[in-house]
């Protein structure tokens, strides 16, 4: 899955708010809830880089990317806006 696809999924989940999905609950918590998950996953990716396998690190980093996409969807940021800052 590319980041563009992850972002599209996050936007879709934000729009549809499907019941029973953890992302729906996260969007209900807003910026603070998403931010907490983003920080948590960033810390876990750091710890995985220090003490765990490459596979574990890849998993944690993929979760960071997902929560970045969720934050973008929550705030209505576009890929173009973020890419312009890279």
Kinemage of the C-alpha trace (Angstrom):
@kinemage 1
@onewidth
@group {chain A} dominant
@subgroup {mainchain}
@vectorlist {calphas} color= white
{ca unk a 1} P 0.000 0.000 0.000
{ca unk a 2} L 1.377 3.428 -0.888
{ca unk a 3} L 1.060 6.469 1.347
{ca unk a 4} L -1.438 7.886 -1.134
{ca unk a 5} L -3.577 4.766 -0.667
{ca unk a 6} L -3.248 4.971 3.121
{ca unk a 7} L -4.336 8.615 2.989
{ca unk a 8} L -7.302 7.752 0.745
{ca unk a 9} L -8.342 5.027 3.215
{ca unk a 10} L -8.094 7.433 6.156
{ca unk a 11} L -10.192 10.030 4.317
{ca unk a 12} L -12.766 7.361 3.453
{ca unk a 13} L -12.958 6.188 7.072
{ca unk a 14} L -13.342 9.808 8.228
{ca unk a 15} L -16.171 10.384 5.759
{ca unk a 16} L -18.013 7.103 6.317
{ca unk a 17} L -17.266 6.553 10.044
{ca unk a 18} L -18.014 2.789 9.818
{ca unk a 19} L -19.202 1.303 13.094
{ca unk a 20} L -16.889 -1.169 14.775
{ca unk a 21} L -13.698 0.247 13.286
{ca unk a 22} L -10.956 1.475 15.601
{ca unk a 23} L -10.292 4.354 13.223
{ca unk a 24} L -13.875 5.542 13.681
{ca unk a 25} L -13.337 5.667 17.432
{ca unk a 26} L -10.096 7.514 16.877
{ca unk a 27} L -11.779 10.142 14.694
{ca unk a 28} L -14.433 10.585 17.381
{ca unk a 29} L -11.621 11.511 19.797
{ca unk a 30} L -10.402 14.178 17.388
{ca unk a 31} L -6.981 15.761 17.157
{ca unk a 32} L -6.014 14.855 20.730
{ca unk a 33} L -6.825 11.161 20.305
{ca unk a 34} L -5.077 10.940 16.952
{ca unk a 35} L -2.099 12.863 18.302
{ca unk a 36} L -1.738 10.501 21.247
{ca unk a 37} L -1.718 7.487 18.910
{ca unk a 38} L 0.770 9.188 16.614
{ca unk a 39} L 3.159 9.909 19.490
{ca unk a 40} L 2.689 6.390 20.885
{ca unk a 41} L 3.516 4.754 17.563
{ca unk a 42} L 6.490 7.064 17.009
{ca unk a 43} L 7.900 6.020 20.387
{ca unk a 44} L 7.248 2.358 19.625
{ca unk a 45} L 9.028 2.693 16.271
{ca unk a 46} L 12.048 4.186 18.036
{ca unk a 47} L 12.094 1.346 20.563
{ca unk a 48} L 11.706 -1.218 17.787
{ca unk a 49} L 14.686 0.334 16.013
{ca unk a 50} L 16.746 -0.012 19.185
{ca unk a 51} L 15.699 -3.400 20.457
{ca unk a 52} L 13.591 -5.369 17.983
{ca unk a 53} L 13.750 -6.912 14.530
{ca unk a 54} L 13.550 -5.096 11.219
{ca unk a 55} L 10.104 -6.600 10.758
{ca unk a 56} L 8.909 -5.148 14.068
{ca unk a 57} L 10.342 -1.762 13.141
{ca unk a 58} L 8.639 -1.854 9.741
{ca unk a 59} L 5.321 -2.624 11.439
{ca unk a 60} L 5.676 0.261 13.894
{ca unk a 61} L 6.676 2.702 11.157
{ca unk a 62} L 3.716 1.625 9.035
{ca unk a 63} L 1.475 2.505 11.974
{ca unk a 64} L 3.115 5.932 12.262
{ca unk a 65} L 2.305 6.547 8.608
{ca unk a 66} L -1.305 5.476 9.111
{ca unk a 67} L -1.795 7.887 12.005
{ca unk a 68} L -0.116 10.680 10.032
{ca unk a 69} L -2.712 10.044 7.328
{ca unk a 70} L -5.479 10.078 9.949
{ca unk a 71} L -4.272 13.421 11.301
{ca unk a 72} L -4.190 14.830 7.789
{ca unk a 73} L -7.746 13.598 7.178
{ca unk a 74} L -8.913 14.997 10.514
{ca unk a 75} L -7.515 18.436 9.726
{ca unk a 76} L -8.404 18.382 6.029
{ca unk a 77} L -4.791 18.647 4.882
{ca unk a 78} L -4.124 17.489 1.350
{ca unk a 79} L -1.208 15.466 0.050
{ca unk a 80} L -0.207 18.468 -2.013
{ca unk a 81} L 0.029 20.689 1.063
{ca unk a 82} L 2.222 18.208 2.896
{ca unk a 83} L 4.312 17.307 -0.148
{ca unk a 84} L 5.035 21.009 -0.707
{ca unk a 85} L 6.825 21.018 2.661
{ca unk a 86} L 9.050 18.011 1.893
